[in-house]
Amino acid sequence: MHTSLIALIVLIAMPASAQNAFRPAGVPVADDLAYRMELQRQRSAEQAALARQYQLSARFTALEIEAARRPAPWLPEAERRLGPPEREREAREAATDQRQSTVAGVTQIDHWLDRGPL
């Protein structure tokens, strides 16, 4: 019973003493913390540099792949075939009506924006 109680006390006390295990004797806590923060900064800078290197490598690989592709063959645009005159006239009138309705909506907004102070 006594040995298990002593073992339990030792196990409970270990995490508290483990915090000081990395700091040599006589080194102030502030210096130890500053050293650890500097190590963290260095690791962070190394990781950021590695991430930038991977990004550049990926971008370079993508550019190499695009450059290795064969260009698409040039195809002339097909000429638009004209339909019957009535259908062409209806299409022109529909396009005109759409342009006029767009202009009416835009001018209405412009007039509202140009109004004077209230």
N, CA, C and O atoms as CSV, one atom per row, in Angstrom:
chain,resi,resn,atom,element,x,y,z
A,1,MET,N,N,0.827,-1.189,0.000
A,1,MET,CA,C,0.000,0.000,0.000
A,1,MET,C,C,0.867,1.246,0.000
A,1,MET,O,O,0.607,2.195,-0.740
A,2,HIS,N,N,1.900,1.238,0.836
A,2,HIS,CA,C,2.777,2.403,0.909
A,2,HIS,C,C,3.538,2.592,-0.396
A,2,HIS,O,O,3.753,3.722,-0.834
A,3,THR,N,N,3.940,1.500,-1.012
A,3,THR,CA,C,4.693,1.620,-2.265
A,3,THR,C,C,3.810,2.147,-3.390
A,3,THR,O,O,4.270,2.923,-4.227
A,4,SER,N,N,2.559,1.735,-3.415
A,4,SER,CA,C,1.665,2.249,-4.461
A,4,SER,C,C,1.356,3.725,-4.230
A,4,SER,O,O,1.216,4.486,-5.188
A,5,LEU,N,N,1.250,4.130,-2.975
A,5,LEU,CA,C,1.016,5.534,-2.646
A,5,LEU,C,C,2.227,6.381,-3.039
A,5,LEU,O,O,2.062,7.484,-3.560
A,6,ILE,N,N,3.406,5.895,-2.803
A,6,ILE,CA,C,4.634,6.615,-3.163
A,6,ILE,C,C,4.754,6.689,-4.685
A,6,ILE,O,O,5.125,7.730,-5.229
A,7,ALA,N,N,4.442,5.594,-5.371
A,7,ALA,CA,C,4.497,5.574,-6.834
A,7,ALA,C,C,3.496,6.561,-7.419
A,7,ALA,O,O,3.786,7.233,-8.408
A,8,LEU,N,N,2.317,6.649,-6.808
A,8,LEU,CA,C,1.297,7.590,-7.272
A,8,LEU,C,C,1.758,9.032,-7.092
A,8,LEU,O,O,1.556,9.862,-7.978
A,9,ILE,N,N,2.361,9.329,-5.974
A,9,ILE,CA,C,2.865,10.681,-5.716
A,9,ILE,C,C,3.972,11.027,-6.706
A,9,ILE,O,O,4.028,12.153,-7.198
A,10,VAL,N,N,4.839,10.088,-6.999
A,10,VAL,CA,C,5.930,10.318,-7.947
A,10,VAL,C,C,5.367,10.569,-9.340
A,10,VAL,O,O,5.840,11.463,-10.041
A,11,LEU,N,N,4.365,9.797,-9.753
A,11,LEU,CA,C,3.756,9.975,-11.083
A,11,LEU,C,C,3.052,11.322,-11.212
A,11,LEU,O,O,3.090,11.956,-12.267
A,12,ILE,N,N,2.410,11.750,-10.127
A,12,ILE,CA,C,1.720,13.041,-10.155
A,12,ILE,C,C,2.726,14.181,-10.209
A,12,ILE,O,O,2.485,15.176,-10.892
A,13,ALA,N,N,3.826,14.063,-9.519
A,13,ALA,CA,C,4.823,15.126,-9.458
A,13,ALA,C,C,5.695,15.191,-10.711
A,13,ALA,O,O,6.344,16.211,-10.946
A,14,MET,N,N,5.727,14.132,-11.519
A,14,MET,CA,C,6.596,14.112,-12.694
A,14,MET,C,C,6.284,15.214,-13.707
A,14,MET,O,O,7.219,15.861,-14.179
A,15,PRO,N,N,5.009,15.466,-14.072
A,15,PRO,CA,C,4.780,16.531,-15.052
A,15,PRO,C,C,5.261,17.895,-14.576
A,15,PRO,O,O,5.731,18.694,-15.386
A,16,ALA,N,N,5.155,18.175,-13.301
A,16,ALA,CA,C,5.619,19.464,-12.781
A,16,ALA,C,C,7.131,19.576,-12.888
A,16,ALA,O,O,7.655,20.639,-13.224
A,17,SER,N,N,7.827,18.501,-12.607
A,17,SER,CA,C,9.283,18.570,-12.689
A,17,SER,C,C,9.771,18.457,-14.122
A,17,SER,O,O,10.880,18.894,-14.428
A,18,ALA,N,N,8.966,17.878,-15.011
A,18,ALA,CA,C,9.374,17.738,-16.419
A,18,ALA,C,C,9.420,19.096,-17.113
A,18,ALA,O,O,10.140,19.258,-18.099
A,19,GLN,N,N,8.671,20.066,-16.619
A,19,GLN,CA,C,8.685,21.388,-17.226
A,19,GLN,C,C,10.054,22.048,-17.070
A,19,GLN,O,O,10.459,22.835,-17.926
A,20,ASN,N,N,10.743,21.748,-16.026
A,20,ASN,CA,C,12.053,22.339,-15.775
A,20,ASN,C,C,13.185,21.464,-16.279
A,20,ASN,O,O,14.349,21.854,-16.178
A,21,ALA,N,N,12.878,20.291,-16.821
A,21,ALA,CA,C,13.915,19.348,-17.232
A,21,ALA,C,C,14.694,19.876,-18.433
A,21,ALA,O,O,15.863,19.526,-18.595
A,22,PHE,N,N,14.089,20.699,-19.271
A,22,PHE,CA,C,14.756,21.185,-20.475
A,22,PHE,C,C,15.599,22.432,-20.212
A,22,PHE,O,O,16.457,22.774,-21.026
A,23,ARG,N,N,15.376,23.099,-19.119
A,23,ARG,CA,C,16.115,24.319,-18.798
A,23,ARG,C,C,17.268,23.977,-17.877
A,23,ARG,O,O,17.062,23.415,-16.801
A,24,PRO,N,N,18.481,24.312,-18.294
A,24,PRO,CA,C,19.622,24.033,-17.408
A,24,PRO,C,C,19.504,24.855,-16.125
A,24,PRO,O,O,18.851,25.898,-16.090
A,25,ALA,N,N,20.141,24.367,-15.099
A,25,ALA,CA,C,20.091,25.054,-13.805
A,25,ALA,C,C,20.767,26.417,-13.912
A,25,ALA,O,O,21.818,26.550,-14.537
A,26,GLY,N,N,20.167,27.407,-13.308
A,26,GLY,CA,C,20.739,28.744,-13.290
A,26,GLY,C,C,20.295,29.618,-14.443
A,26,GLY,O,O,20.620,30.805,-14.457
A,27,VAL,N,N,19.563,29.084,-15.417
A,27,VAL,CA,C,19.076,29.883,-16.547
A,27,VAL,C,C,17.715,30.440,-16.167
A,27,VAL,O,O,16.816,29.680,-15.808
A,28,PRO,N,N,17.548,31.752,-16.241
A,28,PRO,CA,C,16.253,32.335,-15.876
A,28,PRO,C,C,15.146,31.854,-16.824
A,28,PRO,O,O,15.385,31.532,-17.988
A,29,VAL,N,N,13.952,31.820,-16.286
A,29,VAL,CA,C,12.792,31.351,-17.059
A,29,VAL,C,C,12.570,32.251,-18.273
A,29,VAL,O,O,12.237,31.757,-19.350
A,30,ALA,N,N,12.747,33.542,-18.117
A,30,ALA,CA,C,12.518,34.473,-19.228
A,30,ALA,C,C,13.472,34.190,-20.383
A,30,ALA,O,O,13.067,34.244,-21.544
A,31,ASP,N,N,14.734,33.889,-20.079
A,31,ASP,CA,C,15.695,33.572,-21.144
A,31,ASP,C,C,15.319,32.282,-21.845
A,31,ASP,O,O,15.441,32.165,-23.065
A,32,ASP,N,N,14.856,31.306,-21.057
A,32,ASP,CA,C,14.438,30.031,-21.638
A,32,ASP,C,C,13.240,30.239,-22.556
A,32,ASP,O,O,13.184,29.671,-23.647
A,33,LEU,N,N,12.277,31.056,-22.117
A,33,LEU,CA,C,11.098,31.327,-22.946
A,33,LEU,C,C,11.476,32.086,-24.210
A,33,LEU,O,O,10.951,31.805,-25.287
A,34,ALA,N,N,12.382,33.044,-24.081
A,34,ALA,CA,C,12.831,33.799,-25.256
A,34,ALA,C,C,13.518,32.872,-26.252
A,34,ALA,O,O,13.323,33.002,-27.460
A,35,TYR,N,N,14.317,31.942,-25.752
A,35,TYR,CA,C,14.999,30.980,-26.627
A,35,TYR,C,C,13.984,30.104,-27.355
A,35,TYR,O,O,14.109,29.857,-28.555
A,36,ARG,N,N,12.982,29.638,-26.620
A,36,ARG,CA,C,11.953,28.792,-27.237
A,36,ARG,C,C,11.138,29.578,-28.265
A,36,ARG,O,O,10.781,29.036,-29.311
A,37,MET,N,N,10.844,30.838,-27.984
A,37,MET,CA,C,10.102,31.673,-28.947
A,37,MET,C,C,10.926,31.877,-30.213
A,37,MET,O,O,10.382,31.860,-31.318
A,38,GLU,N,N,12.215,32.068,-30.061
A,38,GLU,CA,C,13.086,32.235,-31.219
A,38,GLU,C,C,13.123,30.954,-32.062
A,38,GLU,O,O,13.112,31.009,-33.292
A,39,LEU,N,N,13.167,29.812,-31.388
A,39,LEU,CA,C,13.103,28.547,-32.124
A,39,LEU,C,C,11.796,28.426,-32.904
A,39,LEU,O,O,11.791,27.986,-34.054
A,40,GLN,N,N,10.682,28.821,-32.268
A,40,GLN,CA,C,9.384,28.785,-32.953
A,40,GLN,C,C,9.386,29.703,-34.164
A,40,GLN,O,O,8.882,29.326,-35.222
A,41,ARG,N,N,9.947,30.910,-34.029
A,41,ARG,CA,C,10.017,31.847,-35.153
A,41,ARG,C,C,10.833,31.264,-36.302
A,41,ARG,O,O,10.457,31.387,-37.468
A,42,GLN,N,N,11.949,30.632,-35.963
A,42,GLN,CA,C,12.788,30.035,-37.005
A,42,GLN,C,C,12.055,28.900,-37.720
A,42,GLN,O,O,12.118,28.796,-38.945
A,43,ARG,N,N,11.369,28.059,-36.968
A,43,ARG,CA,C,10.603,26.968,-37.590
A,43,ARG,C,C,9.501,27.530,-38.476
A,43,ARG,O,O,9.265,27.028,-39.575
A,44,SER,N,N,8.831,28.567,-38.002
A,44,SER,CA,C,7.767,29.186,-38.785
A,44,SER,C,C,8.319,29.772,-40.081
A,44,SER,O,O,7.715,29.612,-41.142
A,45,ALA,N,N,9.461,30.447,-39.999
A,45,ALA,CA,C,10.069,31.018,-41.203
A,45,ALA,C,C,10.500,29.924,-42.171
A,45,ALA,O,O,10.345,30.077,-43.382
A,46,GLU,N,N,11.036,28.828,-41.658
A,46,GLU,CA,C,11.422,27.713,-42.527
A,46,GLU,C,C,10.208,27.111,-43.214
A,46,GLU,O,O,10.258,26.796,-44.403
A,47,GLN,N,N,9.115,26.950,-42.474
A,47,GLN,CA,C,7.905,26.388,-43.060
A,47,GLN,C,C,7.314,27.321,-44.109
A,47,GLN,O,O,6.828,26.859,-45.141
A,48,ALA,N,N,7.349,28.629,-43.858
A,48,ALA,CA,C,6.845,29.593,-44.838
A,48,ALA,C,C,7.697,29.564,-46.106
A,48,ALA,O,O,7.165,29.624,-47.215
A,49,ALA,N,N,9.012,29.474,-45.944
A,49,ALA,CA,C,9.892,29.404,-47.112
A,49,ALA,C,C,9.642,28.125,-47.904
A,49,ALA,O,O,9.642,28.147,-49.134
A,50,LEU,N,N,9.431,27.029,-47.216
A,50,LEU,CA,C,9.145,25.767,-47.896
A,50,LEU,C,C,7.809,25.838,-48.633
A,50,LEU,O,O,7.685,25.321,-49.743
A,51,ALA,N,N,6.810,26.474,-48.021
A,51,ALA,CA,C,5.510,26.625,-48.679
A,51,ALA,C,C,5.642,27.475,-49.936
A,51,ALA,O,O,5.058,27.147,-50.969
A,52,ARG,N,N,6.410,28.576,-49.857
A,52,ARG,CA,C,6.630,29.407,-51.051
A,52,ARG,C,C,7.349,28.615,-52.139
A,52,ARG,O,O,7.024,28.741,-53.320
A,53,GLN,N,N,8.326,27.798,-51.741
A,53,GLN,CA,C,9.045,26.984,-52.716
A,53,GLN,C,C,8.092,26.003,-53.399
A,53,GLN,O,O,8.170,25.817,-54.614
A,54,TYR,N,N,7.201,25.379,-52.644
A,54,TYR,CA,C,6.232,24.445,-53.228
A,54,TYR,C,C,5.274,25.173,-54.165
A,54,TYR,O,O,4.926,24.647,-55.222
A,55,GLN,N,N,4.844,26.379,-53.789
A,55,GLN,CA,C,3.945,27.138,-54.655
A,55,GLN,C,C,4.627,27.488,-55.971
A,55,GLN,O,O,4.033,27.348,-57.040
A,56,LEU,N,N,5.870,27.943,-55.894
A,56,LEU,CA,C,6.604,28.275,-57.120
A,56,LEU,C,C,6.830,27.039,-57.984
A,56,LEU,O,O,6.722,27.096,-59.209
A,57,SER,N,N,7.141,25.942,-57.341
A,57,SER,CA,C,7.350,24.703,-58.084
A,57,SER,C,C,6.065,24.255,-58.774
A,57,SER,O,O,6.094,23.817,-59.924
A,58,ALA,N,N,4.951,24.364,-58.081
A,58,ALA,CA,C,3.670,23.978,-58.675
A,58,ALA,C,C,3.317,24.890,-59.844
A,58,ALA,O,O,2.848,24.421,-60.881
A,59,ARG,N,N,3.542,26.203,-59.677
A,59,ARG,CA,C,3.255,27.147,-60.756
A,59,ARG,C,C,4.145,26.874,-61.969
A,59,ARG,O,O,3.680,26.925,-63.107
A,60,PHE,N,N,5.425,26.585,-61.724
A,60,PHE,CA,C,6.356,26.291,-62.801
A,60,PHE,C,C,5.950,25.011,-63.534
A,60,PHE,O,O,6.008,24.954,-64.762
A,61,THR,N,N,5.544,23.995,-62.791
A,61,THR,CA,C,5.103,22.746,-63.403
A,61,THR,C,C,3.858,22.971,-64.259
A,61,THR,O,O,3.751,22.418,-65.353
A,62,ALA,N,N,2.919,23.781,-63.769
A,62,ALA,CA,C,1.710,24.071,-64.546
A,62,ALA,C,C,2.071,24.799,-65.841
A,62,ALA,O,O,1.512,24.508,-66.898
A,63,LEU,N,N,3.005,25.743,-65.755
A,63,LEU,CA,C,3.427,26.455,-66.969
A,63,LEU,C,C,4.123,25.513,-67.951
A,63,LEU,O,O,3.930,25.622,-69.162
A,64,GLU,N,N,4.932,24.591,-67.431
A,64,GLU,CA,C,5.584,23.616,-68.313
A,64,GLU,C,C,4.559,22.729,-69.016
A,64,GLU,O,O,4.701,22.430,-70.201
A,65,ILE,N,N,3.541,22.317,-68.295
A,65,ILE,CA,C,2.502,21.466,-68.887
A,65,ILE,C,C,1.751,22.226,-69.964
A,65,ILE,O,O,1.481,21.686,-71.037
A,66,GLU,N,N,1.411,23.487,-69.681
A,66,GLU,CA,C,0.705,24.290,-70.686
A,66,GLU,C,C,1.570,24.529,-71.917
A,66,GLU,O,O,1.064,24.536,-73.039
A,67,ALA,N,N,2.877,24.725,-71.715
A,67,ALA,CA,C,3.774,24.970,-72.846
A,67,ALA,C,C,3.951,23.709,-73.688
A,67,ALA,O,O,4.178,23.804,-74.894
A,68,ALA,N,N,3.851,22.544,-73.081
A,68,ALA,CA,C,4.039,21.296,-73.813
A,68,ALA,C,C,2.811,20.902,-74.624
A,68,ALA,O,O,2.900,20.034,-75.492
A,69,ARG,N,N,1.687,21.515,-74.359
A,69,ARG,CA,C,0.467,21.184,-75.105
A,69,ARG,C,C,0.580,21.638,-76.546
A,69,ARG,O,O,1.226,22.637,-76.862
A,70,ARG,N,N,-0.057,20.887,-77.392
A,70,ARG,CA,C,-0.120,21.297,-78.794
A,70,ARG,C,C,-1.164,22.395,-78.909
A,70,ARG,O,O,-2.225,22.301,-78.291
A,71,PRO,N,N,-0.890,23.417,-79.674
A,71,PRO,CA,C,-1.881,24.483,-79.811
A,71,PRO,C,C,-3.109,23.985,-80.564
A,71,PRO,O,O,-3.021,23.093,-81.408
A,72,ALA,N,N,-4.225,24.564,-80.248
A,72,ALA,CA,C,-5.469,24.188,-80.935
A,72,ALA,C,C,-5.378,24.644,-82.390
A,72,ALA,O,O,-4.864,25.726,-82.677
A,73,PRO,N,N,-5.863,23.839,-83.279
A,73,PRO,CA,C,-5.803,24.237,-84.693
A,73,PRO,C,C,-6.692,25.453,-84.941
A,73,PRO,O,O,-7.735,25.629,-84.311
A,74,TRP,N,N,-6.250,26.274,-85.868
A,74,TRP,CA,C,-7.024,27.464,-86.176
A,74,TRP,C,C,-8.174,27.090,-87.079
A,74,TRP,O,O,-7.991,26.459,-88.120
A,75,LEU,N,N,-9.353,27.485,-86.669
A,75,LEU,CA,C,-10.542,27.229,-87.476
A,75,LEU,C,C,-11.200,28.561,-87.765
A,75,LEU,O,O,-11.493,29.318,-86.840
A,76,PRO,N,N,-11.436,28.861,-89.025
A,76,PRO,CA,C,-12.104,30.125,-89.332
A,76,PRO,C,C,-13.539,30.091,-88.811
A,76,PRO,O,O,-14.185,29.044,-88.755
A,77,GLU,N,N,-14.005,31.265,-88.437
A,77,GLU,CA,C,-15.377,31.332,-87.950
A,77,GLU,C,C,-16.323,31.067,-89.101
A,77,GLU,O,O,-16.150,31.575,-90.209
A,78,ALA,N,N,-17.305,30.277,-88.815
A,78,ALA,CA,C,-18.289,29.973,-89.860
A,78,ALA,C,C,-19.134,31.222,-90.117
A,78,ALA,O,O,-19.529,31.928,-89.189
A,79,GLU,N,N,-19.391,31.466,-91.361
A,79,GLU,CA,C,-20.221,32.627,-91.698
A,79,GLU,C,C,-21.652,32.350,-91.296
A,79,GLU,O,O,-22.164,31.238,-91.424
A,80,ARG,N,N,-22.271,33.395,-90.809
A,80,ARG,CA,C,-23.659,33.261,-90.401
A,80,ARG,C,C,-24.532,33.218,-91.636
A,80,ARG,O,O,-24.464,34.089,-92.504
A,81,ARG,N,N,-25.334,32.207,-91.692
A,81,ARG,CA,C,-26.214,32.082,-92.853
A,81,ARG,C,C,-27.446,32.941,-92.635
A,81,ARG,O,O,-28.026,32.978,-91.550
A,82,LEU,N,N,-27.803,33.593,-93.643
A,82,LEU,CA,C,-28.992,34.428,-93.586
A,82,LEU,C,C,-30.225,33.567,-93.808
A,82,LEU,O,O,-30.234,32.657,-94.637
A,83,GLY,N,N,-31.253,33.878,-93.051
A,83,GLY,CA,C,-32.515,33.163,-93.197
A,83,GLY,C,C,-33.459,33.957,-94.081
A,83,GLY,O,O,-33.049,34.869,-94.799
A,84,PRO,N,N,-34.688,33.605,-94.017
A,84,PRO,CA,C,-35.678,34.361,-94.795
A,84,PRO,C,C,-35.723,35.813,-94.324
A,84,PRO,O,O,-35.489,36.081,-93.146
A,85,PRO,N,N,-36.014,36.740,-95.207
A,85,PRO,CA,C,-36.026,38.168,-94.845
A,85,PRO,C,C,-36.958,38.494,-93.676
A,85,PRO,O,O,-36.653,39.377,-92.874
A,86,GLU,N,N,-38.074,37.803,-93.573
A,86,GLU,CA,C,-39.011,38.094,-92.482
A,86,GLU,C,C,-38.382,37.747,-91.127
A,86,GLU,O,O,-38.507,38.507,-90.167
A,87,ARG,N,N,-37.721,36.619,-91.061
A,87,ARG,CA,C,-37.106,36.207,-89.806
A,87,ARG,C,C,-35.962,37.152,-89.438
A,87,ARG,O,O,-35.785,37.474,-88.263
A,88,GLU,N,N,-35.181,37.601,-90.431
A,88,GLU,CA,C,-34.087,38.533,-90.167
A,88,GLU,C,C,-34.628,39.865,-89.639
A,88,GLU,O,O,-34.052,40.452,-88.723
A,89,ARG,N,N,-35.735,40.337,-90.220
A,89,ARG,CA,C,-36.345,41.589,-89.779
A,89,ARG,C,C,-36.846,41.442,-88.347
A,89,ARG,O,O,-36.656,42.346,-87.535
A,90,GLU,N,N,-37.484,40.317,-88.024
A,90,GLU,CA,C,-37.978,40.083,-86.662
A,90,GLU,C,C,-36.820,40.051,-85.660
A,90,GLU,O,O,-36.941,40.586,-84.558
A,91,ALA,N,N,-35.707,39.432,-86.033
A,91,ALA,CA,C,-34.547,39.376,-85.135
A,91,ALA,C,C,-33.978,40.767,-84.902
A,91,ALA,O,O,-33.605,41.105,-83.779
A,92,ARG,N,N,-33.908,41.580,-85.958
A,92,ARG,CA,C,-33.404,42.957,-85.801
A,92,ARG,C,C,-34.331,43.772,-84.912
A,92,ARG,O,O,-33.865,44.525,-84.057
A,93,GLU,N,N,-35.644,43.631,-85.107
A,93,GLU,CA,C,-36.598,44.383,-84.290
A,93,GLU,C,C,-36.533,43.941,-82.820
A,93,GLU,O,O,-36.642,44.774,-81.920
A,94,ALA,N,N,-36.357,42.645,-82.575
A,94,ALA,CA,C,-36.256,42.160,-81.193
A,94,ALA,C,C,-34.988,42.710,-80.527
A,94,ALA,O,O,-35.017,43.099,-79.360
A,95,ALA,N,N,-33.879,42.742,-81.271
A,95,ALA,CA,C,-32.636,43.283,-80.718
A,95,ALA,C,C,-32.788,44.774,-80.436
A,95,ALA,O,O,-32.291,45.266,-79.423
A,96,THR,N,N,-33.467,45.493,-81.318
A,96,THR,CA,C,-33.698,46.931,-81.113
A,96,THR,C,C,-34.552,47.161,-79.878
A,96,THR,O,O,-34.252,48.047,-79.076
A,97,ASP,N,N,-35.623,46.370,-79.709
A,97,ASP,CA,C,-36.481,46.508,-78.531
A,97,ASP,C,C,-35.703,46.233,-77.248
A,97,ASP,O,O,-35.884,46.924,-76.245
A,98,GLN,N,N,-34.854,45.239,-77.283
A,98,GLN,CA,C,-34.061,44.915,-76.091
A,98,GLN,C,C,-33.088,46.040,-75.762
A,98,GLN,O,O,-32.927,46.399,-74.596
A,99,ARG,N,N,-32.433,46.601,-76.787
A,99,ARG,CA,C,-31.518,47.731,-76.543
A,99,ARG,C,C,-32.268,48.925,-75.980
A,99,ARG,O,O,-31.786,49.579,-75.054
A,100,GLN,N,N,-33.440,49.218,-76.527
A,100,GLN,CA,C,-34.204,50.374,-76.051
A,100,GLN,C,C,-34.666,50.183,-74.605
A,100,GLN,O,O,-34.646,51.132,-73.820
A,101,SER,N,N,-35.080,48.976,-74.250
A,101,SER,CA,C,-35.509,48.745,-72.862
A,101,SER,C,C,-34.314,48.851,-71.901
A,101,SER,O,O,-34.456,49.332,-70.777
A,102,THR,N,N,-33.135,48.397,-72.356
A,102,THR,CA,C,-31.938,48.521,-71.525
A,102,THR,C,C,-31.572,49.986,-71.338
A,102,THR,O,O,-31.246,50.408,-70.228
A,103,VAL,N,N,-31.623,50.767,-72.419
A,103,VAL,CA,C,-31.305,52.191,-72.337
A,103,VAL,C,C,-32.299,52.904,-71.436
A,103,VAL,O,O,-31.909,53.785,-70.670
A,104,ALA,N,N,-33.578,52.542,-71.513
A,104,ALA,CA,C,-34.583,53.180,-70.666
A,104,ALA,C,C,-34.305,52.901,-69.189
A,104,ALA,O,O,-34.420,53.797,-68.353
A,105,GLY,N,N,-33.939,51.652,-68.869
A,105,GLY,CA,C,-33.637,51.316,-67.473
A,105,GLY,C,C,-32.405,52.039,-66.972
A,105,GLY,O,O,-32.372,52.503,-65.832
A,106,VAL,N,N,-31.387,52.139,-67.822
A,106,VAL,CA,C,-30.143,52.801,-67.416
A,106,VAL,C,C,-30.368,54.296,-67.237
A,106,VAL,O,O,-29.880,54.880,-66.270
A,107,THR,N,N,-31.093,54.917,-68.143
A,107,THR,CA,C,-31.338,56.360,-68.005
A,107,THR,C,C,-32.185,56.651,-66.775
A,107,THR,O,O,-32.009,57.689,-66.137
A,108,GLN,N,N,-33.094,55.761,-66.437
A,108,GLN,CA,C,-33.890,55.951,-65.230
A,108,GLN,C,C,-32.966,55.932,-63.999
A,108,GLN,O,O,-33.131,56.746,-63.090
A,109,ILE,N,N,-32.022,55.030,-63.970
A,109,ILE,CA,C,-31.063,54.968,-62.859
A,109,ILE,C,C,-30.194,56.226,-62.857
A,109,ILE,O,O,-29.925,56.799,-61.801
A,110,ASP,N,N,-29.754,56.657,-64.056
A,110,ASP,CA,C,-28.927,57.862,-64.140
A,110,ASP,C,C,-29.678,59.085,-63.622
A,110,ASP,O,O,-29.106,59.902,-62.900
A,111,HIS,N,N,-30.946,59.217,-63.983
A,111,HIS,CA,C,-31.743,60.353,-63.500
A,111,HIS,C,C,-31.874,60.298,-61.980
A,111,HIS,O,O,-31.804,61.331,-61.314
A,112,TRP,N,N,-32.060,59.114,-61.436
A,112,TRP,CA,C,-32.198,58.991,-59.984
A,112,TRP,C,C,-30.886,59.375,-59.301
A,112,TRP,O,O,-30.892,60.032,-58.260
A,113,LEU,N,N,-29.741,58.954,-59.902
A,113,LEU,CA,C,-28.453,59.284,-59.303
A,113,LEU,C,C,-28.126,60.771,-59.427
A,113,LEU,O,O,-27.435,61.324,-58.572
A,114,ASP,N,N,-28.621,61.427,-60.492
A,114,ASP,CA,C,-28.331,62.845,-60.725
A,114,ASP,C,C,-29.259,63.772,-59.937
A,114,ASP,O,O,-29.092,64.989,-60.005
A,115,ARG,N,N,-30.195,63.254,-59.219
A,115,ARG,CA,C,-31.138,64.128,-58.500
A,115,ARG,C,C,-30.386,64.966,-57.475
A,115,ARG,O,O,-29.304,64.589,-57.025
A,116,GLY,N,N,-30.940,66.050,-57.127
A,116,GLY,CA,C,-30.300,66.963,-56.196
A,116,GLY,C,C,-30.467,66.493,-54.760
A,116,GLY,O,O,-31.174,65.525,-54.482
A,117,PRO,N,N,-29.792,67.209,-53.845
A,117,PRO,CA,C,-29.935,66.857,-52.424
A,117,PRO,C,C,-31.375,67.087,-51.963
A,117,PRO,O,O,-32.061,67.986,-52.450
A,118,LEU,N,N,-31.804,66.282,-51.043
A,118,LEU,CA,C,-33.188,66.393,-50.556
A,118,LEU,C,C,-33.320,67.455,-49.526
A,118,LEU,O,O,-34.414,67.683,-49.010
